[in-house]
């Protein structure tokens, strides 16, 4: 199961790339390609979320395994990333909803903001991945179920 963080991070990277491509499509007046690409980006983000949550619930979160003097900076960065990800997800859902309801003028206003938030979410998510699994060996992993039930 060590491959799951790599797979989930790949989906978030793919999602951000697809958002950039979709943005380019709408900028060059290709709405059909924009729609398909943005739906693919949303599906990629959803796959990330499903893998991430499944891993978190059943296997657990990995604690920071780097030097103790960097842990506070990692934690602050992680809180920033989580805030961005939550905001980006909410904006993403609203943006998709507006598009599917054909409220295009509102969609056009919120879409670029959503995209920028999502780019920063992806970048910070990749940095979190690198800090946990590439630059340092991850710390302990405790499953949410074990933590809640005390098993």
C-alpha positions as CSV (number, residue, x, y, z in Angstrom):
1,X,0.0,0.0,0.0
2,X,3.0,2.3,0.0
3,X,2.2,3.2,-3.6
4,X,-1.2,4.8,-2.7
5,X,0.3,8.3,-1.8
6,X,2.1,8.3,-5.1
7,X,-1.1,7.4,-7.0
8,X,-3.2,9.9,-5.2
9,X,-0.7,12.7,-5.7
10,X,-0.5,11.8,-9.4
11,X,-4.2,12.3,-9.7
12,X,-4.1,15.8,-8.1
13,X,-1.2,16.7,-10.4
14,X,-3.2,15.4,-13.4
15,X,-6.2,17.4,-12.2
16,X,-4.2,20.6,-12.1
17,X,-2.7,20.0,-15.6
18,X,-6.2,19.3,-17.0
19,X,-7.5,22.5,-15.4
20,X,-4.7,24.4,-17.1
21,X,-5.5,22.8,-20.4
22,X,-9.2,23.5,-19.9
23,X,-8.5,27.1,-19.2
24,X,-6.6,27.3,-22.4
25,X,-9.4,25.7,-24.3
26,X,-11.9,28.3,-23.1
27,X,-9.5,31.1,-23.7
28,X,-9.2,30.0,-27.4
29,X,-13.0,29.7,-27.7
30,X,-13.3,25.9,-27.6
31,X,-16.1,25.4,-25.1
32,X,-16.8,21.7,-25.9
33,X,-13.1,20.8,-25.3
34,X,-13.2,23.0,-22.2
35,X,-16.2,21.2,-20.8
36,X,-14.7,17.7,-21.4
37,X,-11.4,18.6,-20.0
38,X,-12.8,20.3,-16.9
39,X,-15.0,17.2,-16.2
40,X,-11.9,15.0,-16.6
41,X,-10.1,17.4,-14.1
42,X,-13.0,17.0,-11.6
43,X,-13.0,13.2,-12.0
44,X,-9.2,13.2,-11.4
45,X,-9.7,15.3,-8.3
46,X,-12.4,13.0,-7.1
47,X,-10.2,9.9,-7.6
48,X,-7.5,11.6,-5.6
49,X,-10.1,12.3,-2.8
50,X,-11.4,8.7,-2.8
51,X,-7.9,7.2,-2.6
52,X,-6.8,9.7,0.0
53,X,-9.8,9.2,2.3
54,X,-9.7,5.5,1.9
55,X,-6.1,5.4,2.9
56,X,-6.7,7.8,5.7
57,X,-9.6,5.8,7.2
58,X,-8.2,2.3,6.8
59,X,-4.4,2.8,6.9
60,X,-4.0,6.2,8.5
61,X,-2.2,9.4,8.1
62,X,1.6,9.5,8.0
63,X,3.2,11.8,10.4
64,X,6.2,14.0,9.5
65,X,9.4,12.0,9.7
66,X,11.8,14.9,9.1
67,X,13.9,16.7,11.6
68,X,12.1,17.8,14.8
69,X,13.2,21.5,14.2
70,X,11.2,21.5,10.9
71,X,8.1,19.8,12.2
72,X,6.4,23.1,13.2
73,X,7.0,24.6,9.8
74,X,5.7,21.4,8.1
75,X,2.6,21.6,10.3
76,X,1.9,25.2,9.5
77,X,2.4,24.4,5.8
78,X,0.1,21.4,6.1
79,X,-2.6,23.5,7.7
80,X,-2.2,26.0,4.8
81,X,-2.5,23.2,2.3
82,X,-5.6,21.7,4.0
83,X,-7.3,25.2,4.0
84,X,-6.5,25.7,0.3
85,X,-7.7,22.2,-0.6
86,X,-11.0,22.6,1.3
87,X,-11.5,26.0,-0.2
88,X,-10.6,24.7,-3.7
89,X,-13.0,21.8,-3.4
90,X,-15.9,24.0,-2.4
91,X,-15.1,26.5,-5.2
92,X,-14.7,23.6,-7.6
93,X,-18.1,22.1,-6.7
94,X,-19.8,25.6,-7.0
95,X,-18.0,26.3,-10.3
96,X,-19.1,22.9,-11.8
97,X,-22.7,23.5,-10.5
98,X,-22.9,26.9,-12.2
99,X,-21.6,25.4,-15.4
100,X,-24.1,22.5,-15.4
101,X,-26.9,24.9,-14.5
102,X,-25.8,27.1,-17.5
103,X,-25.3,30.1,-15.3
104,X,-22.3,31.0,-17.5
105,X,-21.8,34.6,-16.4
106,X,-21.4,33.5,-12.8
107,X,-19.3,30.5,-13.9
108,X,-17.0,32.9,-15.9
109,X,-16.4,35.1,-12.8
110,X,-15.7,32.3,-10.3
111,X,-13.9,29.9,-12.7
112,X,-10.5,31.7,-12.9
113,X,-10.5,32.1,-9.0
114,X,-11.3,28.4,-8.6
115,X,-8.5,27.5,-11.0
116,X,-5.9,29.6,-9.3
117,X,-6.8,28.1,-5.9
118,X,-6.6,24.7,-7.4
119,X,-3.2,25.3,-8.8
120,X,-1.9,26.3,-5.4
121,X,-3.7,23.3,-3.8
122,X,-1.9,21.0,-6.2
123,X,1.5,22.6,-5.8
124,X,1.2,22.5,-2.0
125,X,-0.1,19.0,-2.1
126,X,2.9,17.8,-4.1
127,X,5.2,19.6,-1.7
128,X,3.5,17.8,1.3
129,X,4.0,14.5,-0.6
130,X,7.7,15.2,-1.2
131,X,8.2,16.1,2.4
132,X,6.5,13.0,3.7
133,X,7.7,10.4,1.2
134,X,10.7,11.7,-0.8
135,X,12.8,14.1,1.1
136,X,12.3,12.4,4.5
137,X,11.0,9.0,5.5
138,X,7.5,9.2,6.8
139,X,6.8,8.9,10.5
140,X,4.3,6.6,12.1
141,X,1.0,5.8,10.4
142,X,-2.0,5.2,12.6
143,X,-5.4,4.3,11.1
144,X,-8.3,6.5,11.9
145,X,-10.3,3.5,12.9
146,X,-7.6,2.4,15.3
147,X,-7.3,5.9,16.7
148,X,-11.0,6.2,17.3
149,X,-11.6,2.7,18.7
150,X,-8.4,2.5,20.6
151,X,-7.4,-0.8,19.1
